[in-house]
Amino acid sequence: MASTRKLVIAMNGITGRMGYRQHLVRSILPIRDQGGLVLADGTRVELEIILVGRNEDKLKDIAAKHNIERWTTDQDAIINDPEVDIYFDAQTTSRRYDALTAAIKAGKHIFTEKPTAETLEQAIDLARQASQTNLTVGVVHDKLYLPGLKKLRRLVDEDFFGTILSMRGEFGYWVFEGDVQPAQRPSWNYRKQDGGGMMVDMFCHWNYVLEGILGKVTSVYSQAVTHIPTRWDENGEPYEATADDAAYAIFEVETPKGEKVIAQINSSWAVRVHRKELVEFQVDGTHGTAVAGLFHCESQQRANTPKAAWDPDVPTTIDFMSQWEDVPANAELENGFRAQWEEFLADVVAGRPHRYELLSAARGVQLAALGQESSDQGRRLEVPEIQL
């Protein structure tokens, strides 16, 4: 007879955009409302949710809307509550190190957003603390669970590309300044003193994307820019944008097969979209090329590659876009955040490590710090191995 296991999850920072929409509404609540998660051995994992935050009114409203009985503004008490199995953190980065440290000391399994800390030293310390326990600790690597990148990874695993040569990534969209149309992102994102900035926000993502698709990042050369110096806040008041709103970078990556891959990724909140999705990655190899967004993935084999010739005096008659074929999912692929939550919960029940842990998060913080240093110094920097 299959057994039932209840897990109590304290979800901190759930009043924020990502914590609420992706982690609560699109991940944990659907799992709860379907009666729990059924594991491969038939074990049913039932979830009890405790909301944690600083705004009492918002917590009350969310709890009432989604039929959640327990909520609290007392972070310390809930972290030390013996009934709590898992502590989840989606707070602002400045509050995360202390909360995760307390949760590790309290013996809680951890699932957390990133960056895990404001400094590399703190991020490494968290990884070191967790490595000395038997806790299951996971860091959100949501993009690797989305359909487009899962298809791209499958092509790598099937050796579709032959020798991998390069990757190109384009990410971003136009974030309105806030004077005429309201900005789509909060104003703190554009104030360095409040932890904002494109590089600190996105390089932790690019590190795990590069690791998850290609291999180890070995060097970085980058340029951080503040294209729009003045923006308007939530009250309609102008303020100086002190954080970078774009970052242009070249990474060197070494694959498990020893290939040296050049990855160029442009990230900008001051760019208008001329592509299928807000982010796309193109991987080129000797035998084929693929272009993937978060959901779509298209490929072109060497034998199907049209023979282009440069002639600026004659309009081309080749419809290059028609030469690409969709890569099928061949499976039902769900929301990336939910998919990783389900994997993490299964790891907790099995008592095993999660494959994306605090050391992977520390490497993301390291890459952001080195990216900023590279931009400040105007030179290419090696990425050293982190020692715990």
C-alpha positions as MATLAB code, in Angstrom:
seq = 'MASTRKLVIAMNGITGRMGYRQHLVRSILPIRDQGGLVLADGTRVELEIILVGRNEDKLKDIAAKHNIERWTTDQDAIINDPEVDIYFDAQTTSRRYDALTAAIKAGKHIFTEKPTAETLEQAIDLARQASQTNLTVGVVHDKLYLPGLKKLRRLVDEDFFGTILSMRGEFGYWVFEGDVQPAQRPSWNYRKQDGGGMMVDMFCHWNYVLEGILGKVTSVYSQAVTHIPTRWDENGEPYEATADDAAYAIFEVETPKGEKVIAQINSSWAVRVHRKELVEFQVDGTHGTAVAGLFHCESQQRANTPKAAWDPDVPTTIDFMSQWEDVPANAELENGFRAQWEEFLADVVAGRPHRYELLSAARGVQLAALGQESSDQGRRLEVPEIQL';
ca = [
       0.000    0.000    0.000;
       1.394    3.407   -0.995;
       2.335    5.731    1.857;
       1.554    9.427    2.395;
       4.085   12.050    3.475;
       3.140   15.567    4.557;
       5.595   18.408    4.058;
       5.119   21.798    5.705;
       6.571   24.608    3.585;
       7.222   28.112    4.939;
       7.201   30.417    1.905;
       8.927   33.749    2.590;
       8.688   36.729    0.244;
       5.490   35.472   -1.309;
       3.998   38.960   -1.670;
       6.569   39.777   -4.377;
       5.931   39.274   -8.095;
       8.029   36.120   -8.596;
       7.235   34.580   -5.222;
       3.514   34.994   -5.716;
       3.008   34.301   -9.412;
       5.566   31.625  -10.193;
       6.211   29.839   -6.921;
       2.855   30.030   -5.153;
       0.175   30.359   -7.839;
       1.788   28.379  -10.660;
       3.729   25.790   -8.671;
       2.844   24.975   -5.070;
      -0.899   25.664   -5.182;
      -1.512   23.451   -8.254;
       0.410   20.633   -6.557;
      -1.605   21.090   -3.366;
      -4.922   21.383   -5.183;
      -4.420   18.174   -7.175;
      -4.073   16.311   -3.892;
      -0.301   16.396   -3.675;
       2.610   15.003   -5.660;
       2.678   11.280   -6.454;
       6.242    9.951   -6.635;
       7.516    7.091   -8.783;
       7.146    4.586   -5.918;
       3.531    5.623   -5.323;
       4.221    7.808   -2.282;
       1.854   10.758   -2.122;
       3.418   13.996   -0.887;
       0.822   16.348    0.602;
       1.690   19.995    1.164;
       0.819   22.430    3.929;
       1.686   26.059    3.188;
       2.652   28.810    5.633;
       2.964   32.294    4.144;
       5.739   34.501    5.526;
       6.309   38.200    4.863;
       6.481   41.709    6.257;
       3.169   43.124    5.016;
       0.355   41.783    7.178;
      -2.451   43.063    4.943;
      -1.004   41.486    1.800;
      -0.478   38.174    3.586;
      -4.079   38.170    4.824;
      -5.409   38.878    1.340;
      -3.317   36.144   -0.320;
      -4.201   33.610    2.384;
      -7.927   34.337    2.070;
      -7.853   34.257   -1.736;
      -6.105   30.880   -1.921;
      -7.553   29.083    1.102;
      -4.309   29.076    3.102;
      -4.836   28.859    6.840;
      -1.472   29.919    8.210;
       0.537   33.099    7.678;
       2.957   35.104    9.794;
       5.211   38.162    9.847;
       7.532   36.505   12.388;
      10.311   35.091   10.208;
      12.488   33.933   13.101;
       9.681   32.038   14.793;
       8.628   30.190   11.657;
      12.203   29.232   10.764;
      12.565   27.687   14.201;
       9.110   26.058   14.211;
       9.722   22.282   14.559;
       6.688   21.552   12.360;
       8.250   23.275    9.341;
      10.108   20.935    6.971;
      11.090   23.307    4.141;
      12.033   26.963    4.141;
      11.587   28.792    0.811;
      13.059   32.256    0.260;
      11.987   34.765   -2.401;
      12.797   37.907   -0.426;
      14.996   40.739   -1.640;
      18.614   39.648   -1.899;
      19.747   41.847    1.007;
      17.645   39.793    3.463;
      18.458   36.335    2.108;
      21.844   35.493    3.666;
      20.688   35.897    7.261;
      17.441   34.011    6.645;
      19.126   31.077    4.875;
      21.814   30.893    7.557;
      19.126   30.707   10.238;
      17.220   28.046    8.293;
      20.320   25.870    7.885;
      21.066   26.147   11.616;
      17.439   25.222   12.346;
      17.790   22.073   10.232;
      15.330   23.036    7.512;
      15.495   21.830    3.928;
      15.922   24.892    1.705;
      14.668   25.998   -1.684;
      15.663   29.545   -2.605;
      15.680   32.161   -5.300;
      18.923   33.762   -6.385;
      21.247   35.548   -5.996;
      21.667   33.767   -2.677;
      23.669   36.654   -1.189;
      24.914   40.154   -1.927;
      28.590   39.164   -1.798;
      30.582   36.195   -3.036;
      31.940   35.604    0.463;
      28.418   35.213    1.838;
      27.326   32.977   -1.040;
      30.327   30.689   -0.485;
      29.672   30.654    3.252;
      26.087   29.482    2.652;
      27.349   26.696    0.385;
      29.920   25.711    3.016;
      27.307   25.642    5.775;
      24.952   23.454    3.719;
      27.760   21.067    2.716;
      28.262   20.194    6.380;
      24.666   18.969    6.782;
      22.453   16.243    5.365;
      19.804   18.747    4.324;
      18.333   18.859    0.839;
      19.112   22.317   -0.496;
      17.981   23.645   -3.872;
      18.398   26.876   -5.816;
      15.893   27.978   -8.464;
      17.282   27.252  -11.953;
      13.916   27.612  -13.647;
      15.067   28.318  -17.200;
      16.686   24.884  -17.532;
      13.269   23.306  -16.931;
      11.460   25.269  -19.641;
      10.541   23.590  -22.961;
      12.883   25.519  -25.242;
      16.024   24.931  -23.199;
      15.089   21.316  -22.448;
      14.914   20.719  -26.206;
      18.239   22.517  -26.685;
      19.874   20.383  -24.009;
      18.469   17.263  -25.649;
      20.147   18.227  -28.919;
      23.451   18.561  -27.053;
      22.979   15.144  -25.440;
      22.188   13.570  -28.829;
      25.361   15.096  -30.341;
      23.286   16.991  -32.902;
      25.804   19.844  -33.122;
      28.975   17.872  -33.785;
      31.760   20.070  -32.417;
      30.119   22.997  -30.626;
      31.655   26.303  -31.680;
      29.668   29.153  -30.166;
      26.529   30.383  -28.461;
      24.768   33.687  -28.952;
      22.187   34.930  -26.478;
      19.870   37.925  -26.722;
      17.785   38.915  -23.710;
      15.721   41.944  -22.883;
      12.913   44.324  -23.710;
      12.042   47.990  -23.388;
      11.284   48.927  -19.782;
       9.393   52.211  -19.927;
      11.055   55.089  -18.136;
       7.941   55.767  -16.046;
       7.232   59.365  -17.093;
       4.546   58.734  -19.714;
       3.849   55.026  -19.292;
       4.399   53.183  -15.986;
       7.544   51.053  -15.822;
       7.094   47.265  -15.892;
       9.815   46.749  -13.284;
      10.166   48.278   -9.804;
      12.360   51.347   -9.459;
      14.840   49.683   -7.088;
      16.046   47.607  -10.067;
      17.724   50.760  -11.389;
      19.349   51.927   -8.129;
      22.681   50.270   -7.414;
      22.493   51.233   -3.736;
      19.301   49.162   -3.442;
      20.797   46.069   -5.080;
      19.610   46.796   -8.612;
      21.378   46.261  -11.908;
      21.248   44.067  -14.989;
      24.529   42.289  -14.303;
      23.769   41.306  -10.706;
      20.281   40.216  -11.755;
      21.013   38.208  -14.890;
      24.570   36.853  -14.709;
      23.537   34.330  -12.053;
      20.997   33.081  -14.620;
      23.496   33.014  -17.467;
      25.952   31.034  -15.339;
      23.529   28.163  -14.754;
      22.214   28.312  -18.338;
      25.755   28.027  -19.705;
      26.613   25.260  -17.226;
      23.359   23.428  -17.892;
      23.554   23.568  -21.687;
      27.273   23.673  -22.472;
      29.706   23.372  -19.573;
      31.956   25.257  -17.176;
      32.451   29.016  -17.580;
      36.197   29.705  -17.608;
      36.466   33.427  -18.396;
      34.398   36.593  -18.813;
      34.816   39.903  -20.612;
      31.946   42.323  -20.119;
      30.721   45.878  -20.356;
      27.981   47.213  -18.076;
      26.139   50.350  -19.225;
      23.449   52.674  -17.905;
      21.753   53.692  -21.143;
      18.889   55.649  -19.553;
      20.198   57.896  -16.745;
      16.850   59.193  -15.444;
      13.734   57.190  -14.662;
      10.501   57.853  -12.781;
       9.486   55.866   -9.686;
       6.154   54.436   -8.516;
       5.083   57.877   -7.251;
       5.856   59.582  -10.544;
       9.003   61.226   -9.188;
      12.192   61.344  -11.280;
      15.289   59.636   -9.899;
      18.848   58.970  -11.018;
      19.391   55.482  -12.408;
      22.637   54.458  -10.721;
      22.564   50.785  -11.761;
      23.396   49.300  -15.149;
      20.372   48.659  -17.377;
      22.366   46.659  -19.949;
      25.329   44.284  -19.924;
      27.218   42.924  -22.928;
      29.470   39.934  -22.297;
      31.659   37.299  -23.891;
      32.151   34.095  -21.917;
      34.526   31.242  -22.606;
      33.020   27.855  -21.795;
      34.605   24.415  -21.658;
      32.320   21.483  -22.437;
      32.707   18.030  -20.841;
      34.251   16.889  -24.135;
      36.911   19.597  -23.885;
      35.456   21.887  -26.567;
      36.260   25.585  -26.129;
      33.033   27.464  -26.805;
      32.642   31.236  -27.148;
      29.339   32.445  -25.718;
      28.199   35.997  -26.335;
      25.156   37.192  -24.368;
      23.601   40.650  -24.621;
      21.215   41.677  -21.829;
      19.272   44.933  -21.945;
      16.230   46.701  -20.511;
      16.692   49.360  -23.190;
      16.097   47.278  -26.316;
      13.010   46.628  -28.422;
      12.229   43.024  -29.250;
      12.774   41.719  -32.783;
      12.760   37.992  -32.114;
      10.202   35.343  -31.181;
      10.726   35.552  -27.414;
      12.246   37.887  -24.834;
      15.278   35.629  -24.683;
      16.806   33.435  -27.384;
      19.984   31.383  -27.568;
      21.661   30.194  -30.768;
      24.135   27.314  -30.567;
      26.327   26.735  -33.638;
      28.225   23.525  -34.320;
      29.972   21.859  -37.208;
      27.001   19.540  -37.881;
      24.086   21.834  -37.079;
      22.642   24.899  -35.392;
      19.682   25.422  -33.084;
      17.873   28.520  -31.835;
      15.864   28.234  -28.626;
      13.722   30.527  -26.537;
      11.980   29.613  -23.332;
       9.381   27.646  -25.279;
      10.319   27.205  -28.940;
      13.355   25.511  -30.440;
      14.274   25.315  -34.128;
      17.185   23.541  -35.758;
      19.053   23.331  -39.044;
      21.321   20.471  -40.021;
      24.462   20.845  -42.081;
      22.887   19.120  -45.107;
      19.926   21.524  -44.992;
      21.953   24.710  -44.649;
      21.395   27.086  -47.589;
      24.532   28.264  -49.358;
      24.652   31.955  -48.602;
      26.835   34.308  -50.646;
      27.552   37.934  -49.828;
      26.472   40.253  -52.638;
      25.251   43.697  -51.550;
      24.210   44.569  -55.102;
      21.642   41.797  -55.572;
      18.684   41.169  -53.248;
      18.733   37.646  -51.860;
      16.029   35.276  -53.036;
      16.525   32.833  -50.140;
      13.936   32.812  -47.362;
      16.390   31.908  -44.616;
      13.743   31.568  -41.886;
      11.853   28.914  -43.837;
      14.903   26.620  -43.737;
      14.479   25.839  -40.025;
      12.548   22.913  -38.490;
      10.799   22.815  -35.134;
      12.284   20.502  -32.522;
       9.375   18.509  -31.054;
       8.873   18.238  -27.309;
       8.028   14.509  -27.516;
       6.612   14.847  -23.992;
       4.324   17.067  -21.965;
       6.496   19.885  -20.564;
       4.971   21.865  -17.699;
       5.794   25.206  -16.070;
       9.536   25.314  -15.368;
       9.170   26.549  -11.796;
       6.680   23.816  -10.963;
       8.840   21.150  -12.626;
      11.811   22.067  -10.466;
       9.664   22.251   -7.325;
       8.425   18.712   -8.010;
      11.982   17.452   -8.458;
      13.078   19.198   -5.271;
      10.173   17.791   -3.226;
      10.987   14.282   -4.480;
      14.609   14.817   -3.398;
      13.490   15.911    0.084;
      11.361   12.787    0.537;
      14.184   10.552   -0.749;
      16.735   12.284    1.489;
      19.102   12.980   -1.414;
      20.888   16.132   -2.634;
      19.237   18.367   -5.208;
      21.313   18.717   -8.380;
      21.254   22.548   -8.271;
      22.545   23.491   -4.824;
      24.129   26.457   -3.079;
      27.536   25.971   -4.682;
      25.969   26.430   -8.124;
      24.381   29.620   -6.802;
      27.752   30.813   -5.490;
      29.201   30.387   -8.977;
      26.440   32.649  -10.276;
      27.267   35.332   -7.705;
      30.944   34.913   -8.605;
      30.253   35.440  -12.310;
      28.275   38.623  -11.609;
      31.100   39.968   -9.432;
      33.742   39.113  -12.031;
      31.559   40.618  -14.756;
      31.425   43.906  -12.869;
      35.171   43.793  -12.246;
      35.792   43.084  -15.923;
      33.623   46.046  -16.900;
      35.371   48.344  -14.425;
      38.847   47.295  -15.549;
      38.132   46.824  -19.247;
      39.757   43.407  -19.455;
      39.070   39.694  -19.688;
      39.101   37.791  -16.373;
      39.560   34.099  -15.603;
      36.875   32.386  -13.499;
      38.643   30.480  -10.700;
      37.316   27.302   -9.085;
      35.474   27.971   -5.822;
      36.944   26.109   -2.862;
      34.689   25.364    0.106;
];
